[in-house]
Amino acid sequence: MTLNLRLAAALCAALSLCALLAVPANFPGLGGDARLTLAVFALATCAWIGTPIDDTYIALGAGLALTATGVISSDTLFGTLGDATVWLLICAFVLAAAVARTGLAGRAAAFLVGGARTVRQLTHLTTAALVVTAFAVPATSGRAALALPVFLALAKALADRKRLVVMLALLFPTVILLSAVATLIGAGAHLITVSVLWEATGDRIGFTQWLLLGLPLAVTSSHLAAEAVLLTTTRRADREGPVHITAEEIQRHSDRPVTGPWTQAEKRCALLLATVVALWCSEPLHHVSPAVVALIGAVVASSPALGTVGLKDALKTVPWSLLLFMAATMAMGVALADSGAARWLVSGLPGHVGPAVFLGVVVAVSTAAHLVLQSRSARSSVLVPLVVAAAVGAGVNPVTAALASTAAAGFCHTLPASAKPVTLFSDVPGVPTYTPRDLLRLSAVLAPLTAALVLFFAAAVWPLLGVPVTR
């Protein structure tokens, strides 16, 4: 569907809904604030789907409209910027800048990938390395940028085996996107999910609980996806024969040493990162907020005496547009919940739907949502408030439903424009990479695979970890 057709269809649907909401006789159980909220929500979703306008600009306009009409207070709108999850992401980016400055990523790549002797070993060692980056670099686009030099080094070393290079080009963004669910800071959508759950139900998911629930899913889905990429992009002949990637080949694409003695800056940064991650994981023991831990780490990482990056330079790497988007969509979520709009939207759903069917529909819709809403954060902003409200009526644990929706929304591989990492690796100058046909072939396998895996974890694994399907 072309952009103009998408815009026309979305605009027609949004304006039709607004016209219906403007008539007081329609929907008698709906209050004035709820009507305004639904109208703003519909117009914002229409703009996200059908226009090239920046997502953050649309979200800020929607938040401003809700504030100006009195649906939410100005304190609610501006207070979302002070939310602990926003500060957690800011400080995580400062820490990531310190890690990138030292070159630790290149050392890790040389250590892991250099041990591969077969194509399958190379595939899974690369996958393991990419999963680990979820703990050091927040947001999928940042991890993709960090991993690109490593991919270039591997591509040059395998230049005479074109299909393997194409396989790696597809492997990198696939694993980056699916492994993001490992940590709370893996994607901005996770922070939106946590905020919506807190506002709507009072349930708070901390860093440690998210890690406990998300890491097994991330590891399993990433390695299964690696096999899917390997089998859909290469032939048996391509997978035969040894591979040997040397540290010298990786060094050519890194401006920092990847072998030899560690510098003092590298030692300090590695120790700091390990300490921060350990404190995040041990939150139940010391009860210090992950945002406070991240702030302490960011201050140390940018300090003149112990740091490896200047605070001014580190703050330049923070995606302020994403943070404003998150804050505005958090305010929209508050409006949906407090005005009763979300509750009204899901009140017409059949009440006899069982938990299995409900979760199946949630996962299916969330998996396919990237075809309409290409922003991962926008998908969570639209889906999670409705999923949480519907879960209560269906007798499903809202935490399980929200996590399943967010995890399923991590699949966004169908088109080159579906996600920034997919776009980045689809066009690398001088290196053969994948085509839209390759993406479609992988998606035909990966979409049902990841959806089934999320359902399995929601129904069988997460209950063992303290998050039951029903309440």
PyMOL commands that set and color helices and strands:
alter all, ss='L'
color gray80, all
select helices_A, chain A and resi 3-22+32-50+55-68+74-82+84-102+104-113+119-135+140-157+162-182+184-186+188-201+207-233+236-239+247-251+264-281+283-286+290-301+311-316+320-338+341-347+355-371+376-394+398-408+420-426+436-465
alter helices_A, ss='H'
color red, helices_A
deselect
rebuild
show_as cartoon
